[in-house]
Amino acid sequence: MAKKKLENLTFEESLNELNTIVQNLEQGELSLEESMTLFERGLSLSQISQTKLQAAEQKVKILLEKNGEQQLSTFELSLEDKPLGELL
């Protein structure tokens, strides 16, 4: 299956692919060249996901300001809610 262009992936697809890349790299069964290719794609996915997340946060902020709510409260996940990759 051909990989989608990074800009065509949804946020969720990007995270899923990034998770798969991390799993493949952690297994240590890839050649150095394959590992570097996956690592580069993973970095790009991470950057694009961060940009999409920031854009979504900005939209929420704008919507809240329009409705008179001008302050976002901090949302923190408990250890049980965090994906395994974030705990390592």
N, CA, C and O atoms as a GROMACS GRO file, in nm:
protein
  352
    1MET      N    1   0.084  -0.117   0.000
    1MET     CA    2   0.000   0.000   0.000
    1MET      C    3   0.089   0.124   0.000
    1MET      O    4   0.180   0.136   0.082
    2ALA      N    5   0.062   0.215  -0.091
    2ALA     CA    6   0.141   0.338  -0.101
    2ALA      C    7   0.107   0.431   0.015
    2ALA      O    8  -0.008   0.441   0.059
    3LYS      N    9   0.211   0.498   0.064
    3LYS     CA   10   0.189   0.592   0.174
    3LYS      C   11   0.130   0.720   0.119
    3LYS      O   12   0.168   0.767   0.011
    4LYS      N   13   0.036   0.778   0.195
    4LYS     CA   14  -0.021   0.907   0.158
    4LYS      C   15   0.083   1.016   0.177
    4LYS      O   16   0.175   1.003   0.258
    5LYS      N   17   0.066   1.123   0.101
    5LYS     CA   18   0.151   1.239   0.125
    5LYS      C   19   0.119   1.293   0.264
    5LYS      O   20   0.004   1.288   0.308
    6LEU      N   21   0.219   1.342   0.331
    6LEU     CA   22   0.203   1.389   0.468
    6LEU      C   23   0.094   1.493   0.483
    6LEU      O   24   0.016   1.488   0.578
    7GLU      N   25   0.086   1.586   0.389
    7GLU     CA   26  -0.013   1.693   0.400
    7GLU      C   27  -0.156   1.643   0.380
    7GLU      O   28  -0.250   1.714   0.412
    8ASN      N   29  -0.172   1.522   0.327
    8ASN     CA   30  -0.306   1.466   0.305
    8ASN      C   31  -0.354   1.380   0.421
    8ASN      O   32  -0.469   1.334   0.421
    9LEU      N   33  -0.268   1.356   0.520
    9LEU     CA   34  -0.307   1.274   0.635
    9LEU      C   35  -0.387   1.356   0.736
    9LEU      O   36  -0.360   1.474   0.757
   10THR      N   37  -0.485   1.291   0.797
   10THR     CA   38  -0.554   1.356   0.908
   10THR      C   39  -0.462   1.352   1.029
   10THR      O   40  -0.361   1.281   1.030
   11PHE      N   41  -0.498   1.428   1.131
   11PHE     CA   42  -0.420   1.429   1.255
   11PHE      C   43  -0.412   1.287   1.312
   11PHE      O   44  -0.305   1.243   1.354
   12GLU      N   45  -0.525   1.217   1.313
   12GLU     CA   46  -0.530   1.082   1.369
   12GLU      C   47  -0.446   0.985   1.288
   12GLU      O   48  -0.378   0.899   1.344
   13GLU      N   49  -0.452   0.997   1.155
   13GLU     CA   50  -0.371   0.910   1.069
   13GLU      C   51  -0.223   0.935   1.094
   13GLU      O   52  -0.143   0.841   1.098
   14SER      N   53  -0.186   1.061   1.111
   14SER     CA   54  -0.047   1.095   1.139
   14SER      C   55   0.000   1.031   1.269
   14SER      O   56   0.108   0.973   1.274
   15LEU      N   57  -0.082   1.040   1.373
   15LEU     CA   58  -0.046   0.981   1.502
   15LEU      C   59  -0.035   0.829   1.492
   15LEU      O   60   0.056   0.770   1.550
   16ASN      N   61  -0.128   0.767   1.421
   16ASN     CA   62  -0.123   0.622   1.405
   16ASN      C   63   0.003   0.578   1.331
   16ASN      O   64   0.068   0.482   1.369
   17GLU      N   65   0.036   0.650   1.224
   17GLU     CA   66   0.157   0.615   1.149
   17GLU      C   67   0.282   0.640   1.233
   17GLU      O   68   0.376   0.561   1.229
   18LEU      N   69   0.281   0.748   1.308
   18LEU     CA   70   0.395   0.777   1.395
   18LEU      C   71   0.413   0.667   1.499
   18LEU      O   72   0.526   0.627   1.529
   19ASN      N   73   0.303   0.618   1.554
   19ASN     CA   74   0.308   0.508   1.649
   19ASN      C   75   0.366   0.382   1.585
   19ASN      O   76   0.447   0.313   1.646
   20THR      N   77   0.325   0.354   1.463
   20THR     CA   78   0.377   0.238   1.390
   20THR      C   79   0.527   0.252   1.365
   20THR      O   80   0.602   0.156   1.379
   21ILE      N   81   0.570   0.372   1.328
   21ILE     CA   82   0.712   0.398   1.305
   21ILE      C   83   0.792   0.374   1.432
   21ILE      O   84   0.898   0.311   1.428
   22VAL      N   85   0.743   0.424   1.543
   22VAL     CA   86   0.813   0.406   1.672
   22VAL      C   87   0.824   0.257   1.704
   22VAL      O   88   0.931   0.212   1.746
   23GLN      N   89   0.718   0.183   1.685
   23GLN     CA   90   0.721   0.039   1.712
   23GLN      C   91   0.824  -0.031   1.624
   23GLN      O   92   0.900  -0.115   1.671
   24ASN      N   93   0.827   0.005   1.494
   24ASN     CA   94   0.923  -0.057   1.402
   24ASN      C   95   1.067  -0.024   1.441
   24ASN      O   96   1.154  -0.111   1.436
   25LEU      N   97   1.091   0.101   1.479
   25LEU     CA   98   1.226   0.140   1.518
   25LEU      C   99   1.268   0.072   1.649
   25LEU      O  100   1.384   0.034   1.664
   26GLU      N  101   1.174   0.058   1.742
   26GLU     CA  102   1.206  -0.005   1.870
   26GLU      C  103   1.238  -0.154   1.856
   26GLU      O  104   1.312  -0.209   1.938
   27GLN      N  105   1.184  -0.218   1.754
   27GLN     CA  106   1.211  -0.360   1.735
   27GLN      C  107   1.356  -0.384   1.695
   27GLN      O  108   1.412  -0.491   1.722
   28GLY      N  109   1.419  -0.285   1.631
   28GLY     CA  110   1.560  -0.294   1.597
   28GLY      C  111   1.595  -0.392   1.487
   28GLY      O  112   1.709  -0.435   1.477
   29GLU      N  113   1.498  -0.429   1.405
   29GLU     CA  114   1.523  -0.528   1.300
   29GLU      C  115   1.543  -0.466   1.162
   29GLU      O  116   1.557  -0.538   1.064
   30LEU      N  117   1.545  -0.334   1.155
   30LEU     CA  118   1.560  -0.264   1.027
   30LEU      C  119   1.705  -0.232   1.001
   30LEU      O  120   1.786  -0.221   1.094
   31SER      N  121   1.738  -0.217   0.873
   31SER     CA  122   1.873  -0.173   0.839
   31SER      C  123   1.888  -0.027   0.879
   31SER      O  124   1.789   0.041   0.907
   32LEU      N  125   2.011   0.020   0.881
   32LEU     CA  126   2.036   0.160   0.916
   32LEU      C  127   1.966   0.252   0.818
   32LEU      O  128   1.908   0.353   0.859
   33GLU      N  129   1.970   0.220   0.690
   33GLU     CA  130   1.905   0.304   0.589
   33GLU      C  131   1.753   0.308   0.609
   33GLU      O  132   1.692   0.415   0.603
   34GLU      N  133   1.693   0.192   0.633
   34GLU     CA  134   1.548   0.187   0.658
   34GLU      C  135   1.512   0.263   0.785
   34GLU      O  136   1.411   0.334   0.790
   35SER      N  137   1.594   0.249   0.887
   35SER     CA  138   1.571   0.319   1.013
   35SER      C  139   1.577   0.470   0.993
   35SER      O  140   1.493   0.543   1.046
   36MET      N  141   1.676   0.517   0.919
   36MET     CA  142   1.690   0.660   0.894
   36MET      C  143   1.573   0.714   0.813
   36MET      O  144   1.524   0.824   0.840
   37THR      N  145   1.527   0.638   0.715
   37THR     CA  146   1.412   0.680   0.634
   37THR      C  147   1.287   0.692   0.721
   37THR      O  148   1.213   0.790   0.712
   38LEU      N  149   1.265   0.592   0.805
   38LEU     CA  150   1.149   0.596   0.895
   38LEU      C  151   1.162   0.709   0.997
   38LEU      O  152   1.064   0.776   1.029
   39PHE      N  153   1.284   0.729   1.048
   39PHE     CA  154   1.306   0.835   1.145
   39PHE      C  155   1.274   0.972   1.084
   39PHE      O  156   1.211   1.056   1.148
   40GLU      N  157   1.319   0.993   0.960
   40GLU     CA  158   1.291   1.120   0.891
   40GLU      C  159   1.141   1.140   0.871
   40GLU      O  160   1.089   1.249   0.894
   41ARG      N  161   1.071   1.035   0.830
   41ARG     CA  162   0.926   1.046   0.812
   41ARG      C  163   0.859   1.072   0.947
   41ARG      O  164   0.765   1.151   0.955
   42GLY      N  165   0.908   1.006   1.051
   42GLY     CA  166   0.853   1.028   1.184
   42GLY      C  167   0.869   1.172   1.230
   42GLY      O  168   0.777   1.229   1.289
   43LEU      N  169   0.984   1.230   1.204
   43LEU     CA  170   1.006   1.370   1.241
   43LEU      C  171   0.909   1.461   1.166
   43LEU      O  172   0.852   1.554   1.223
   44SER      N  173   0.891   1.434   1.037
   44SER     CA  174   0.798   1.514   0.957
   44SER      C  175   0.655   1.499   1.008
   44SER      O  176   0.581   1.597   1.019
   45LEU      N  177   0.617   1.376   1.038
   45LEU     CA  178   0.482   1.351   1.092
   45LEU      C  179   0.463   1.424   1.224
   45LEU      O  180   0.357   1.482   1.249
   46SER      N  181   0.564   1.422   1.307
   46SER     CA  182   0.556   1.489   1.436
   46SER      C  183   0.538   1.640   1.419
   46SER      O  184   0.456   1.702   1.487
   47GLN      N  185   0.615   1.699   1.328
   47GLN     CA  186   0.606   1.843   1.304
   47GLN      C  187   0.469   1.881   1.246
   47GLN      O  188   0.409   1.980   1.288
   48ILE      N  189   0.421   1.803   1.152
   48ILE     CA  190   0.291   1.832   1.090
   48ILE      C  191   0.178   1.814   1.193
   48ILE      O  192   0.084   1.894   1.197
   49SER      N  193   0.188   1.711   1.276
   49SER     CA  194   0.087   1.689   1.379
   49SER      C  195   0.086   1.804   1.479
   49SER      O  196  -0.020   1.849   1.521
   50GLN      N  197   0.204   1.851   1.516
   50GLN     CA  198   0.212   1.964   1.609
   50GLN      C  199   0.148   2.089   1.549
   50GLN      O  200   0.078   2.162   1.618
   51THR      N  201   0.173   2.113   1.421
   51THR     CA  202   0.115   2.228   1.352
   51THR      C  203  -0.037   2.218   1.348
   51THR      O  204  -0.107   2.316   1.373
   52LYS      N  205  -0.089   2.098   1.317
   52LYS     CA  206  -0.234   2.078   1.314
   52LYS      C  207  -0.295   2.095   1.452
   52LYS      O  208  -0.404   2.152   1.465
   53LEU      N  209  -0.226   2.048   1.553
   53LEU     CA  210  -0.275   2.062   1.690
   53LEU      C  211  -0.277   2.209   1.731
   53LEU      O  212  -0.373   2.253   1.795
   54GLN      N  213  -0.174   2.284   1.697
   54GLN     CA  214  -0.171   2.426   1.729
   54GLN      C  215  -0.282   2.501   1.656
   54GLN      O  216  -0.343   2.592   1.713
   55ALA      N  217  -0.308   2.464   1.532
   55ALA     CA  218  -0.416   2.529   1.456
   55ALA      C  219  -0.551   2.500   1.520
   55ALA      O  220  -0.636   2.589   1.529
   56ALA      N  221  -0.571   2.377   1.565
   56ALA     CA  222  -0.697   2.341   1.631
   56ALA      C  223  -0.712   2.417   1.762
   56ALA      O  224  -0.820   2.464   1.795
   57GLU      N  225  -0.604   2.429   1.836
   57GLU     CA  226  -0.607   2.503   1.962
   57GLU      C  227  -0.642   2.650   1.937
   57GLU      O  228  -0.718   2.710   2.013
   58GLN      N  229  -0.585   2.706   1.832
   58GLN     CA  230  -0.613   2.846   1.798
   58GLN      C  231  -0.761   2.864   1.762
   58GLN      O  232  -0.822   2.964   1.800
   59LYS      N  233  -0.816   2.770   1.687
   59LYS     CA  234  -0.959   2.778   1.652
   59LYS      C  235  -1.047   2.772   1.775
   59LYS      O  236  -1.145   2.846   1.786
   60VAL      N  237  -1.012   2.685   1.869
   60VAL     CA  238  -1.089   2.675   1.993
   60VAL      C  239  -1.080   2.807   2.069
   60VAL      O  240  -1.180   2.856   2.121
   61LYS      N  241  -0.962   2.863   2.074
   61LYS     CA  242  -0.941   2.990   2.144
   61LYS      C  243  -1.027   3.100   2.082
   61LYS      O  244  -1.090   3.177   2.153
   62ILE      N  245  -1.029   3.106   1.950
   62ILE     CA  246  -1.110   3.207   1.879
   62ILE      C  247  -1.257   3.186   1.908
   62ILE      O  248  -1.329   3.282   1.936
   63LEU      N  249  -1.303   3.062   1.903
   63LEU     CA  250  -1.444   3.033   1.932
   63LEU      C  251  -1.481   3.070   2.074
   63LEU      O  252  -1.589   3.124   2.098
   64LEU      N  253  -1.393   3.042   2.168
   64LEU     CA  254  -1.420   3.078   2.307
   64LEU      C  255  -1.427   3.229   2.325
   64LEU      O  256  -1.511   3.279   2.399
   65GLU      N  257  -1.339   3.300   2.257
   65GLU     CA  258  -1.340   3.446   2.267
   65GLU      C  259  -1.468   3.505   2.208
   65GLU      O  260  -1.521   3.602   2.260
   66LYS      N  261  -1.516   3.445   2.101
   66LYS     CA  262  -1.640   3.491   2.040
   66LYS      C  263  -1.759   3.471   2.134
   66LYS      O  264  -1.856   3.547   2.129
   67ASN      N  265  -1.750   3.369   2.218
   67ASN     CA  266  -1.859   3.339   2.311
   67ASN      C  267  -1.837   3.400   2.449
   67ASN      O  268  -1.906   3.364   2.544
   68GLY      N  269  -1.742   3.490   2.461
   68GLY     CA  270  -1.719   3.557   2.588
   68GLY      C  271  -1.631   3.483   2.687
   68GLY      O  272  -1.600   3.537   2.793
   69GLU      N  273  -1.592   3.363   2.654
   69GLU     CA  274  -1.500   3.285   2.738
   69GLU      C  275  -1.360   3.312   2.686
   69GLU      O  276  -1.326   3.268   2.577
   70GLN      N  277  -1.280   3.382   2.762
   70GLN     CA  278  -1.150   3.420   2.709
   70GLN      C  279  -1.033   3.343   2.768
   70GLN      O  280  -0.918   3.372   2.736
   71GLN      N  281  -1.058   3.246   2.852
   71GLN     CA  282  -0.948   3.176   2.913
   71GLN      C  283  -0.966   3.026   2.897
   71GLN      O  284  -1.070   2.970   2.929
   72LEU      N  285  -0.861   2.962   2.848
   72LEU     CA  286  -0.860   2.817   2.839
   72LEU      C  287  -0.804   2.762   2.969
   72LEU      O  288  -0.707   2.816   3.023
   73SER      N  289  -0.863   2.657   3.019
   73SER     CA  290  -0.807   2.595   3.139
   73SER      C  291  -0.716   2.481   3.096
   73SER      O  292  -0.736   2.420   2.990
   74THR      N  293  -0.616   2.453   3.176
   74THR     CA  294  -0.519   2.349   3.147
   74THR      C  295  -0.584   2.213   3.164
   74THR      O  296  -0.655   2.188   3.261
   75PHE      N  297  -0.558   2.126   3.068
   75PHE     CA  298  -0.610   1.990   3.073
   75PHE      C  299  -0.492   1.896   3.087
   75PHE      O  300  -0.403   1.895   3.002
   76GLU      N  301  -0.490   1.819   3.194
   76GLU     CA  302  -0.381   1.725   3.216
   76GLU      C  303  -0.436   1.584   3.223
   76GLU      O  304  -0.537   1.559   3.288
   77LEU      N  305  -0.367   1.494   3.156
   77LEU     CA  306  -0.406   1.353   3.158
   77LEU      C  307  -0.342   1.285   3.278
   77LEU      O  308  -0.230   1.316   3.315
   78SER      N  309  -0.414   1.194   3.337
   78SER     CA  310  -0.354   1.112   3.441
   78SER      C  311  -0.269   1.004   3.373
   78SER      O  312  -0.279   0.986   3.252
   79LEU      N  313  -0.186   0.935   3.448
   79LEU     CA  314  -0.101   0.832   3.391
   79LEU      C  315  -0.183   0.724   3.320
   79LEU      O  316  -0.138   0.668   3.221
   80GLU      N  317  -0.302   0.695   3.370
   80GLU     CA  318  -0.386   0.592   3.309
   80GLU      C  319  -0.435   0.634   3.170
   80GLU      O  320  -0.464   0.548   3.087
   81ASP      N  321  -0.446   0.765   3.145
   81ASP     CA  322  -0.500   0.814   3.020
   81ASP      C  323  -0.395   0.832   2.911
   81ASP      O  324  -0.429   0.841   2.793
   82LYS      N  325  -0.268   0.838   2.949
   82LYS     CA  326  -0.164   0.866   2.852
   82LYS      C  327  -0.131   0.742   2.769
   82LYS      O  328  -0.129   0.631   2.823
   83PRO      N  329  -0.106   0.761   2.637
   83PRO     CA  330  -0.064   0.650   2.554
   83PRO      C  331   0.071   0.597   2.603
   83PRO      O  332   0.150   0.673   2.659
   84LEU      N  333   0.097   0.471   2.582
   84LEU     CA  334   0.218   0.408   2.629
   84LEU      C  335   0.343   0.480   2.580
   84LEU      O  336   0.440   0.492   2.656
   85GLY      N  337   0.344   0.528   2.456
   85GLY     CA  338   0.461   0.596   2.400
   85GLY      C  339   0.499   0.720   2.478
   85GLY      O  340   0.617   0.755   2.481
   86GLU      N  341   0.404   0.788   2.540
   86GLU     CA  342   0.434   0.909   2.615
   86GLU      C  343   0.491   0.878   2.752
   86GLU      O  344   0.552   0.964   2.815
   87LEU      N  345   0.471   0.757   2.800
   87LEU     CA  346   0.520   0.721   2.932
   87LEU      C  347   0.664   0.674   2.927
   87LEU      O  348   0.731   0.671   3.030
   88LEU      N  349   0.712   0.638   2.809
   88LEU     CA  350   0.849   0.583   2.796
   88LEU      C  351   0.951   0.692   2.780
   88LEU      O  352   1.070   0.663   2.768
   0.00000   0.00000   0.00000
